[in-house]
Amino acid sequence: MSFAKNLKKLMDERNMSQAELAKQIGKGKSSISQYLSGKNIPKDNVKQKIAEVLDCTIEYLDSGSPEKNIGSGIHNISVAEAARRLGKSQQYIRVGLQNQRLPFGTAVFVKRWSYHISPKLLDEYIGKDNDENK
């Protein structure tokens, strides 16, 4: 039942509705409802999509360990979150990172694309620091 509790907690922290999460991972709202109730637990590939959208690891969803990004301790913004903040599509962010056109992250291909988006660099790109200091 910890998966359901951790999913609920992360969704609440990010003010994300069931419909919003369902849309971003390509599932129906009823699937999210079942995950939240503990009736069903998603397969690993769906857990990975959920983790990317909610900016956490699969391990965090499963165990609720306090470190959302286990290992290096480096915080990473998800592609979905970066797209939301910039008002762009996720594909725009992915292609921009793959082509080294966006200065706030990197994309690496090893069997599939993996992305790292720096929260600090993204904020600077958006101009948050400039807005806060005025």
DSSP file with accessible surface (Angstrom, degrees, kcal/mol):
  #  RESIDUE AA STRUCTURE BP1 BP2  ACC     N-H-->O    O-->H-N    N-H-->O    O-->H-N    TCO  KAPPA ALPHA  PHI   PSI    X-CA   Y-CA   Z-CA
    1    1 A M     >        0   0  143      0, 0.0     4,-1.7     0, 0.0     3,-0.2   0.000 360.0 360.0 360.0 -10.8    0.0    0.0    0.0
    2    2 A S  H  >  +     0   0   59      1,-0.2     4,-2.8     2,-0.2     5,-0.3   0.853 360.0  60.8 -66.3 -31.1    3.0    2.3    0.3
    3    3 A F  H  > S+     0   0    7      1,-0.2     4,-2.7     2,-0.2    -1,-0.2   0.950 105.7  47.4 -58.1 -47.3    3.0    2.9   -3.5
    4    4 A A  H  > S+     0   0    5      1,-0.2     4,-2.5     2,-0.2    -1,-0.2   0.920 113.6  47.1 -60.4 -45.4   -0.5    4.4   -3.3
    5    5 A K  H  X S+     0   0  146     -4,-1.7     4,-2.4     2,-0.2    -1,-0.2   0.910 113.9  47.2 -63.7 -43.1    0.4    6.6   -0.3
    6    6 A N  H  X S+     0   0   20     -4,-2.8     4,-2.5    55,-0.3     5,-0.2   0.897 111.8  50.5 -67.5 -39.1    3.6    7.9   -2.0
    7    7 A L  H  X S+     0   0    0     -4,-2.7     4,-2.6    -5,-0.3     5,-0.2   0.942 111.6  48.1 -62.4 -46.7    1.8    8.6   -5.2
    8    8 A K  H  X S+     0   0  103     -4,-2.5     4,-2.6    -5,-0.2    -2,-0.2   0.929 111.5  50.6 -59.1 -44.9   -0.9   10.5   -3.4
    9    9 A K  H  X S+     0   0  102     -4,-2.4     4,-2.6     1,-0.2    -1,-0.2   0.930 112.1  46.0 -61.2 -46.5    1.7   12.5   -1.5
   10   10 A L  H  X S+     0   0    0     -4,-2.5     4,-1.7     2,-0.2    -1,-0.2   0.907 112.2  50.5 -65.4 -40.7    3.7   13.4   -4.6
   11   11 A M  H  <>S+     0   0    7     -4,-2.6     5,-2.7    -5,-0.2     4,-0.2   0.915 111.8  48.3 -63.4 -41.1    0.6   14.4   -6.5
   12   12 A D  H ><5S+     0   0   84     -4,-2.6     3,-1.3    -5,-0.2    -2,-0.2   0.922 109.2  53.0 -63.7 -44.4   -0.6   16.6   -3.6
   13   13 A E  H 3<5S+     0   0   84     -4,-2.6    -1,-0.2     1,-0.3    -2,-0.2   0.838 116.1  40.0 -59.4 -33.4    2.9   18.3   -3.4
   14   14 A R  T 3<5S-     0   0   65     -4,-1.7    -1,-0.3    -5,-0.2    -2,-0.2   0.320 107.2-124.2-100.0   6.4    2.8   19.1   -7.1
   15   15 A N  T < 5 +     0   0  144     -3,-1.3     2,-0.5    -4,-0.2    -3,-0.2   0.899  56.3 158.2  50.6  45.0   -0.9   20.1   -7.1
   16   16 A M      < -     0   0   19     -5,-2.7    -1,-0.2    -6,-0.1    -2,-0.1  -0.879  32.3-143.0-105.8 129.0   -1.5   17.5   -9.9
   17   17 A S     >  -     0   0   59     -2,-0.5     4,-2.4    -3,-0.1     5,-0.2  -0.375  25.5-111.6 -82.6 164.7   -4.9   16.1  -10.5
   18   18 A Q  H  > S+     0   0   60      1,-0.2     4,-2.8     2,-0.2     5,-0.2   0.910 119.8  51.8 -60.2 -42.1   -5.6   12.5  -11.5
   19   19 A A  H  > S+     0   0   52      2,-0.2     4,-2.3     1,-0.2    -1,-0.2   0.902 109.3  49.7 -63.4 -41.0   -6.7   13.7  -15.0
   20   20 A E  H  > S+     0   0   71      2,-0.2     4,-2.1     1,-0.2    -1,-0.2   0.932 113.4  44.9 -64.6 -46.4   -3.5   15.6  -15.5
   21   21 A L  H  X S+     0   0    0     -4,-2.4     4,-1.8     1,-0.2     6,-0.2   0.933 112.1  53.0 -63.9 -43.3   -1.2   12.7  -14.4
   22   22 A A  H  X>S+     0   0    4     -4,-2.8     5,-2.4     1,-0.2     4,-1.0   0.921 109.9  48.2 -57.7 -45.3   -3.3   10.3  -16.6
   23   23 A K  H ><5S+     0   0  181     -4,-2.3     3,-0.5     1,-0.2    -1,-0.2   0.920 110.9  50.5 -62.2 -43.6   -2.9   12.5  -19.6
   24   24 A Q  H 3<5S+     0   0   53     -4,-2.1    -1,-0.2     1,-0.2    -2,-0.2   0.773 117.2  38.7 -70.9 -25.6    0.9   12.9  -19.1
   25   25 A I  H 3<5S-     0   0    7     -4,-1.8    -1,-0.2    -3,-0.2    -2,-0.2   0.446 112.0-114.6-103.4  -1.2    1.5    9.2  -18.8
   26   26 A G  T <<5S+     0   0   66     -4,-1.0     2,-0.3    -3,-0.5    -3,-0.2   0.823  74.9 117.9  76.3  31.8   -0.9    8.1  -21.5
   27   27 A K      < -     0   0   88     -5,-2.4    -1,-0.3    -6,-0.2    -2,-0.1  -0.797  67.1 -96.0-121.6 168.9   -3.3    6.2  -19.2
   28   28 A G    >>  -     0   0   37     -2,-0.3     4,-1.4     1,-0.1     3,-0.7  -0.471  30.8-116.2 -81.9 156.6   -7.0    6.7  -18.3
   29   29 A K  H 3> S+     0   0  125      1,-0.2     4,-2.4     2,-0.2     5,-0.2   0.855 115.8  62.0 -59.8 -32.5   -8.1    8.5  -15.1
   30   30 A S  H 3> S+     0   0   82      1,-0.2     4,-2.1     2,-0.2    -1,-0.2   0.860  99.4  54.6 -64.4 -33.3   -9.6    5.3  -13.9
   31   31 A S  H <> S+     0   0   30     -3,-0.7     4,-2.2     2,-0.2    -1,-0.2   0.934 108.5  47.9 -64.1 -44.3   -6.1    3.7  -13.9
   32   32 A I  H  X S+     0   0    0     -4,-1.4     4,-2.6     1,-0.2    -2,-0.2   0.917 109.6  53.8 -62.7 -41.4   -4.7    6.5  -11.7
   33   33 A S  H  X S+     0   0   56     -4,-2.4     4,-1.9     1,-0.2     6,-0.2   0.912 109.1  48.2 -59.3 -41.3   -7.7    6.1   -9.4
   34   34 A Q  H  X>S+     0   0   61     -4,-2.1     6,-1.5     2,-0.2     5,-1.1   0.871 110.5  51.1 -68.6 -36.6   -6.9    2.4   -9.0
   35   35 A Y  H  <5S+     0   0   15     -4,-2.2     3,-0.5     1,-0.2    -2,-0.2   0.917 111.6  48.1 -64.3 -41.6   -3.2    3.2   -8.3
   36   36 A L  H  <5S+     0   0   32     -4,-2.6    -2,-0.2     1,-0.2    -1,-0.2   0.829 111.4  49.4 -70.0 -31.2   -4.2    5.7   -5.6
   37   37 A S  H  <5S-     0   0   64     -4,-1.9    -1,-0.2    -5,-0.2    -2,-0.2   0.641 110.1-121.4 -81.2 -14.8   -6.7    3.3   -4.0
   38   38 A G  T  <5S+     0   0   31     -4,-0.9    -3,-0.2    -3,-0.5    -4,-0.1   0.471  81.0 120.0  86.5   1.8   -4.1    0.5   -3.9
   39   39 A K  S   <S+     0   0  150     -5,-1.1     2,-0.3    -6,-0.2    -4,-0.2   0.895  81.5  17.7 -66.1 -39.8   -6.3   -1.7   -6.0
   40   40 A N        -     0   0   71     -6,-1.5    -2,-0.3    -9,-0.2    -1,-0.2  -0.966  65.0-151.2-131.2 150.8   -3.7   -2.0   -8.7
   41   41 A I        -     0   0  105     -2,-0.3    -6,-0.1    -3,-0.1     6,-0.0  -0.981  31.0-117.9-118.5 131.1    0.0   -1.3   -8.9
   42   42 A P        -     0   0    8      0, 0.0     2,-0.0     0, 0.0   -11,-0.0  -0.239  29.2-101.2 -69.0 158.0    1.4   -0.2  -12.3
   43   43 A K    >>  -     0   0  163      1,-0.1     4,-2.7     4,-0.0     3,-0.5  -0.270  42.2 -98.2 -68.3 164.3    3.9   -2.2  -14.3
   44   44 A D  H 3> S+     0   0  111      1,-0.2     4,-2.4     2,-0.2     5,-0.2   0.851 122.7  54.5 -57.7 -38.3    7.5   -0.9  -14.1
   45   45 A N  H 3> S+     0   0  100      1,-0.2     4,-1.6     2,-0.2    -1,-0.2   0.889 111.9  44.7 -66.6 -33.4    7.3    0.9  -17.5
   46   46 A V  H <> S+     0   0    8     -3,-0.5     4,-2.6     2,-0.2    -2,-0.2   0.898 110.3  54.7 -74.5 -39.0    4.3    2.9  -16.2
   47   47 A K  H  X S+     0   0   20     -4,-2.7     4,-2.9     1,-0.2    -2,-0.2   0.901 106.1  53.5 -58.1 -39.8    6.0    3.5  -12.9
   48   48 A Q  H  X S+     0   0   66     -4,-2.4     4,-2.4     2,-0.2    -1,-0.2   0.924 108.8  48.0 -62.3 -42.9    8.9    5.0  -14.8
   49   49 A K  H  X S+     0   0   96     -4,-1.6     4,-2.4     2,-0.2    -1,-0.2   0.917 112.8  48.6 -62.8 -43.4    6.6    7.4  -16.7
   50   50 A I  H  X S+     0   0    0     -4,-2.6     4,-2.8     1,-0.2    -2,-0.2   0.930 110.7  51.2 -62.3 -44.3    5.0    8.4  -13.4
   51   51 A A  H  X>S+     0   0    1     -4,-2.9     5,-2.2     1,-0.2     4,-0.6   0.909 110.5  49.2 -60.8 -41.2    8.4    8.9  -11.8
   52   52 A E  H ><5S+     0   0   72     -4,-2.4     3,-0.7     3,-0.2    29,-0.3   0.936 113.5  45.6 -64.2 -45.0    9.5   11.1  -14.7
   53   53 A V  H 3<5S+     0   0   11     -4,-2.4    -2,-0.2     1,-0.2    -1,-0.2   0.900 119.0  41.2 -65.9 -39.9    6.3   13.2  -14.5
   54   54 A L  H 3<5S-     0   0    0     -4,-2.8    -1,-0.2    -5,-0.2    -2,-0.2   0.395 110.0-122.2 -91.5   3.6    6.5   13.6  -10.7
   55   55 A D  T <<5S+     0   0   16     -3,-0.7     2,-0.3    -4,-0.6    -3,-0.2   0.960  73.4 102.0  56.7  58.1   10.2   14.1  -10.7
   56   56 A C  S   <S-     0   0   11     -5,-2.2     2,-0.3    -6,-0.1    -1,-0.2  -0.863  71.2 -93.4-149.3-176.1   11.2   11.2   -8.4
   57   57 A T     >  -     0   0   24     11,-0.8     4,-1.9    -2,-0.3     5,-0.1  -0.703  28.4-118.3-103.1 161.3   12.6    7.7   -8.7
   58   58 A I  H  > S+     0   0   30     -2,-0.3     4,-2.5     1,-0.2     5,-0.2   0.900 117.2  58.4 -61.3 -38.3   10.7    4.4   -8.9
   59   59 A E  H  >>S+     0   0  110      1,-0.2     4,-3.0     2,-0.2     5,-0.5   0.888 103.8  51.1 -60.1 -38.8   12.3    3.5   -5.6
   60   60 A Y  H  >5S+     0   0    4      8,-0.3     4,-2.2     2,-0.2    -1,-0.2   0.924 110.1  49.1 -65.4 -43.0   10.8    6.6   -4.0
   61   61 A L  H  <5S+     0   0    0     -4,-1.9   -55,-0.3     1,-0.2   -54,-0.2   0.910 117.7  41.2 -60.9 -41.4    7.4    5.6   -5.3
   62   62 A D  H  <5S+     0   0   59     -4,-2.5    -2,-0.2    -5,-0.1    -1,-0.2   0.898 133.2  16.9 -74.5 -40.8    7.7    2.1   -4.0
   63   63 A S  H  <5S-     0   0   76     -4,-3.0    -3,-0.2    -5,-0.2    -2,-0.2   0.675  85.5-132.1-110.5 -23.7    9.4    2.7   -0.6
   64   64 A G     << +     0   0   25     -4,-2.2    -4,-0.2    -5,-0.5    -3,-0.1   0.710  38.4 175.2  76.2  19.1    8.8    6.3    0.2
   65   65 A S        -     0   0   33     -6,-0.4    -1,-0.2     1,-0.1    -2,-0.1  -0.302  40.8-116.8 -58.7 145.1   12.5    6.8    1.1
   66   66 A P  S    S+     0   0  124      0, 0.0     2,-0.8     0, 0.0    -1,-0.1   0.754  96.3  80.6 -61.6 -25.1   13.1   10.4    1.9
   67   67 A E        -     0   0  113      1,-0.2     3,-0.3   -11,-0.0   -10,-0.1  -0.724  60.2-168.3 -87.5 113.9   15.5   11.0   -0.9
   68   68 A K  S    S+     0   0   59     -2,-0.8   -11,-0.8     1,-0.3     2,-0.6   0.816  86.5  42.1 -70.0 -31.9   13.5   11.5   -4.1
   69   69 A N  S  > S-     0   0   34    -13,-0.1     4,-0.7    -3,-0.1    -1,-0.3  -0.825  88.4-157.2-116.5  90.3   16.7   11.1   -6.2
   70   70 A I  T  4  +     0   0   81     -2,-0.6     2,-0.7    -3,-0.3     4,-0.1  -0.372  60.9  22.4 -69.4 141.8   18.6    8.3   -4.7
   71   71 A G  T  4 S+     0   0   63      1,-0.1    -1,-0.1    -2,-0.1    -2,-0.1  -0.885 122.1  28.5 112.2-107.6   22.3    8.1   -5.3
   72   72 A S  T  4 S-     0   0   94     -2,-0.7    -1,-0.1     1,-0.1    -2,-0.1   0.702  87.7-132.8 -70.0 -21.0   24.1   11.3   -6.3
   73   73 A G     <  +     0   0   53     -4,-0.7     2,-0.5     1,-0.3    -1,-0.1   0.538  57.9 141.7  79.9   4.1   21.7   13.6   -4.4
   74   74 A I        -     0   0  102     -4,-0.1    -1,-0.3    -5,-0.1     2,-0.2  -0.689  50.4-130.2 -83.0 126.9   21.5   15.8   -7.5
   75   75 A H        -     0   0   87     -2,-0.5     2,-0.4    -3,-0.1    -1,-0.0  -0.541  24.1-165.1 -78.5 142.7   18.0   17.2   -8.0
   76   76 A N        -     0   0   38     -2,-0.2     2,-0.4    42,-0.1    42,-0.2  -0.993  15.0-138.9-132.1 132.4   16.6   16.8  -11.5
   77   77 A I        -     0   0    5     40,-2.6    40,-0.4    -2,-0.4     2,-0.0  -0.751  30.6-120.3 -87.1 136.6   13.6   18.5  -13.1
   78   78 A S     >  -     0   0    6     -2,-0.4     4,-2.5   -25,-0.1     5,-0.2  -0.359  17.1-117.2 -73.2 158.2   11.5   16.2  -15.2
   79   79 A V  H  > S+     0   0   17      1,-0.2     4,-2.6     2,-0.2     5,-0.2   0.914 117.4  53.8 -58.9 -42.0   11.0   16.9  -18.9
   80   80 A A  H  > S+     0   0    7      1,-0.2     4,-2.3     2,-0.2    -1,-0.2   0.916 109.6  46.5 -61.7 -42.4    7.2   17.2  -18.2
   81   81 A E  H  > S+     0   0   32    -29,-0.3     4,-2.7     2,-0.2    -1,-0.2   0.911 112.0  50.2 -68.0 -42.3    7.9   19.8  -15.4
   82   82 A A  H  X S+     0   0    0     -4,-2.5     4,-2.1     2,-0.2     6,-0.2   0.928 111.4  49.4 -61.3 -42.5   10.3   21.8  -17.6
   83   83 A A  H  X>S+     0   0    4     -4,-2.6     5,-2.2    -5,-0.2     4,-1.2   0.921 111.5  49.2 -62.5 -42.9    7.7   21.8  -20.5
   84   84 A R  H  <5S+     0   0  142     -4,-2.3     3,-0.5     1,-0.2    -2,-0.2   0.940 111.6  48.4 -61.8 -46.7    5.0   23.0  -18.1
   85   85 A R  H  <5S+     0   0   74     -4,-2.7    -1,-0.2     1,-0.2    -2,-0.2   0.844 118.0  40.6 -63.7 -34.4    7.2   25.8  -16.7
   86   86 A L  H  <5S-     0   0   44     -4,-2.1    -1,-0.2    -5,-0.2    -2,-0.2   0.553 106.4-123.1 -90.7 -11.0    8.2   27.0  -20.2
   87   87 A G  T  <5S+     0   0   68     -4,-1.2     2,-0.2    -3,-0.5    -3,-0.2   0.847  73.0 119.8  70.8  31.9    4.7   26.6  -21.7
   88   88 A K      < -     0   0  106     -5,-2.2    -1,-0.3    -6,-0.2    -2,-0.1  -0.743  68.9 -92.0-120.3 171.6    6.2   24.3  -24.4
   89   89 A S     >  -     0   0   69     -2,-0.2     4,-1.7     1,-0.1     5,-0.1  -0.439  30.5-118.9 -80.9 158.9    5.6   20.6  -25.3
   90   90 A Q  H  > S+     0   0   51      1,-0.2     4,-2.7     2,-0.2     5,-0.2   0.879 116.9  57.2 -62.8 -36.0    7.6   17.8  -23.8
   91   91 A Q  H  > S+     0   0  111      1,-0.2     4,-2.8     2,-0.2     5,-0.3   0.892 102.2  54.9 -62.9 -38.9    8.9   17.0  -27.4
   92   92 A Y  H  > S+     0   0   98      1,-0.2     4,-2.4     2,-0.2    -1,-0.2   0.933 110.8  45.5 -58.3 -45.7   10.2   20.6  -27.7
   93   93 A I  H  X S+     0   0    0     -4,-1.7     4,-2.5     2,-0.2     5,-0.2   0.943 113.9  48.5 -65.1 -48.1   12.3   20.1  -24.5
   94   94 A R  H  X S+     0   0   59     -4,-2.7     4,-2.8     2,-0.2    -2,-0.2   0.944 115.2  43.0 -58.4 -50.4   13.5   16.6  -25.5
   95   95 A V  H  X S+     0   0   51     -4,-2.8     4,-2.5     1,-0.2     6,-0.2   0.915 113.0  53.2 -65.4 -41.0   14.6   17.7  -29.0
   96   96 A G  H  <>S+     0   0   10     -4,-2.4     5,-3.1    -5,-0.3     6,-1.0   0.900 113.2  43.4 -60.2 -40.9   16.1   20.9  -27.7
   97   97 A L  H ><5S+     0   0    3     -4,-2.5     3,-1.3     3,-0.2    10,-0.6   0.910 112.6  52.3 -71.3 -40.8   18.2   19.0  -25.2
   98   98 A Q  H 3<5S+     0   0   53     -4,-2.8    -2,-0.2     1,-0.3    -1,-0.2   0.884 113.7  43.8 -61.5 -37.5   19.2   16.3  -27.7
   99   99 A N  T 3<5S-     0   0   97     -4,-2.5    -1,-0.3    -5,-0.2    -2,-0.2   0.298 112.2-120.3 -90.4   7.6   20.4   19.0  -30.1
  100  100 A Q  T < 5S+     0   0  177     -3,-1.3    -3,-0.2    -5,-0.1    -4,-0.1   0.835  77.1 125.7  55.5  39.3   22.2   20.9  -27.4
  101  101 A R      < +     0   0  202     -5,-3.1    -4,-0.2    -6,-0.2    -5,-0.1   0.577  54.3  69.9 -98.3 -16.2   20.0   24.0  -28.0
  102  102 A L    >   -     0   0   11     -6,-1.0     3,-0.9    -9,-0.1    -1,-0.1  -0.933  67.8-154.4-110.0 125.3   18.7   24.5  -24.5
  103  103 A P  T 3  S+     0   0   88      0, 0.0    -1,-0.1     0, 0.0     3,-0.0   0.384  80.4  72.1 -81.8   6.0   21.3   25.6  -21.9
  104  104 A F  T 3  S+     0   0    0     18,-0.1    14,-2.4    17,-0.1    18,-0.3   0.358 103.6   1.4-106.1   8.5   19.6   24.2  -18.8
  105  105 A G  E <   -A  117   0A  18     -3,-0.9     2,-0.3    12,-0.2    12,-0.2  -0.973  60.8-115.4-170.7-175.7   20.2   20.5  -19.3
  106  106 A T  E     -A  116   0A  80     10,-2.4    10,-2.4    -2,-0.3     2,-0.4  -0.940   9.9-149.9-137.3 158.8   21.7   17.6  -21.2
  107  107 A A  E     -A  115   0A  21    -10,-0.6     2,-0.4    -2,-0.3     8,-0.2  -0.997  14.0-172.2-130.3 133.9   20.5   14.5  -23.1
  108  108 A V  E     -A  114   0A  80      6,-2.7     6,-2.5    -2,-0.4     2,-0.6  -0.988  12.7-146.3-128.6 137.3   22.4   11.3  -23.4
  109  109 A F  E     +A  113   0A 121     -2,-0.4     2,-0.3     4,-0.2     4,-0.2  -0.909  33.2 148.1-109.3 116.4   21.6    8.3  -25.5
  110  110 A V  S    S-     0   0  109      2,-2.0     2,-1.0    -2,-0.6    -2,-0.1  -0.815  93.8 -38.2-140.7  96.2   22.5    4.8  -24.3
  111  111 A K  S    S+     0   0  200     -2,-0.3     2,-0.3     0, 0.0    -2,-0.1   0.000 142.0  14.0  70.8 -33.7   19.9    2.4  -25.7
  112  112 A R  S    S-     0   0  138     -2,-1.0    -2,-2.0    -4,-0.1     2,-0.2  -0.968  98.3 -81.9-156.2 164.9   17.3    5.2  -25.1
  113  113 A W  E     -A  109   0A  88     -2,-0.3     2,-0.4    -4,-0.2    -4,-0.2  -0.487  38.5-170.6 -75.4 138.9   17.5    8.9  -24.3
  114  114 A S  E     -A  108   0A  74     -6,-2.5    -6,-2.7    -2,-0.2     2,-0.4  -0.985   8.6-154.9-127.5 140.3   18.0   10.1  -20.7
  115  115 A Y  E     -A  107   0A  40     -2,-0.4     2,-0.4    -8,-0.2    -8,-0.2  -0.914  14.3-169.5-122.7 142.7   17.7   13.7  -19.6
  116  116 A H  E     -A  106   0A  65    -10,-2.4   -10,-2.4    -2,-0.4     2,-0.5  -0.996   8.9-175.3-126.2 124.7   19.0   15.8  -16.8
  117  117 A I  E     -A  105   0A   0     -2,-0.4   -40,-2.6   -40,-0.4   -12,-0.2  -0.983  20.4-137.3-121.4 119.6   17.5   19.3  -16.3
  118  118 A S     >  -     0   0   24    -14,-2.4     4,-2.6    -2,-0.5     5,-0.2  -0.617   2.2-149.6 -77.1 125.3   19.1   21.5  -13.7
  119  119 A P  H  > S+     0   0   32      0, 0.0     4,-2.5     0, 0.0     5,-0.2   0.920  98.4  49.1 -60.0 -41.7   16.6   23.3  -11.5
  120  120 A K  H  > S+     0   0  140      1,-0.2     4,-2.3     2,-0.2     5,-0.2   0.937 113.2  44.8 -64.3 -47.7   19.0   26.3  -11.1
  121  121 A L  H  > S+     0   0   74      2,-0.2     4,-2.5     1,-0.2    -1,-0.2   0.880 112.9  51.7 -67.1 -35.5   19.8   26.6  -14.8
  122  122 A L  H  X S+     0   0    0     -4,-2.6     4,-2.6   -18,-0.3     5,-0.2   0.937 109.8  49.2 -65.3 -44.0   16.1   26.3  -15.7
  123  123 A D  H  X>S+     0   0   37     -4,-2.5     5,-2.4    -5,-0.2     4,-2.0   0.908 112.1  48.7 -60.6 -41.9   15.2   29.0  -13.3
  124  124 A E  H  <5S+     0   0   84     -4,-2.3    -1,-0.2     3,-0.2    -2,-0.2   0.913 110.7  50.9 -63.8 -41.5   17.9   31.3  -14.7
  125  125 A Y  H  <5S+     0   0  106     -4,-2.5    -2,-0.2     1,-0.2    -1,-0.2   0.911 112.6  45.5 -62.4 -42.1   16.7   30.5  -18.2
  126  126 A I  H  <5S-     0   0   60     -4,-2.6    -1,-0.2    -5,-0.1    -2,-0.2   0.812 115.1-120.1 -70.6 -30.9   13.2   31.5  -17.3
  127  127 A G  T  X5 +     0   0   12     -4,-2.0     4,-2.0    -5,-0.2    -3,-0.2   0.678  65.5 141.1  99.0  20.0   14.4   34.5  -15.5
  128  128 A K  H  ><S+     0   0   83     -5,-2.4     4,-2.4     1,-0.2     5,-0.2   0.917  71.4  53.2 -60.9 -43.8   13.2   33.7  -12.0
  129  129 A D  H  > S+     0   0   60     -6,-0.4     4,-1.4     1,-0.2    -1,-0.2   0.916 109.7  48.7 -59.4 -40.6   16.3   35.1  -10.3
  130  130 A N  H  4 S+     0   0  104      1,-0.2     4,-0.4     2,-0.2    -1,-0.2   0.907 111.8  49.1 -66.2 -40.4   16.0   38.4  -12.1
  131  131 A D  H >< S+     0   0  104     -4,-2.0     3,-0.8     1,-0.2    -2,-0.2   0.885 110.2  50.4 -66.9 -38.0   12.3   38.7  -11.2
  132  132 A E  H 3< S+     0   0  139     -4,-2.4    -1,-0.2     1,-0.2    -2,-0.2   0.799 107.6  53.6 -72.2 -28.4   12.8   38.0   -7.5
  133  133 A N  T 3<        0   0  136     -4,-1.4    -1,-0.2    -5,-0.2    -2,-0.2   0.493 360.0 360.0 -85.6  -3.9   15.6   40.6   -7.2
  134  134 A K    <         0   0  201     -3,-0.8    -3,-0.0    -4,-0.4    -4,-0.0  -0.513 360.0 360.0 -85.5 360.0   13.6   43.4   -8.6
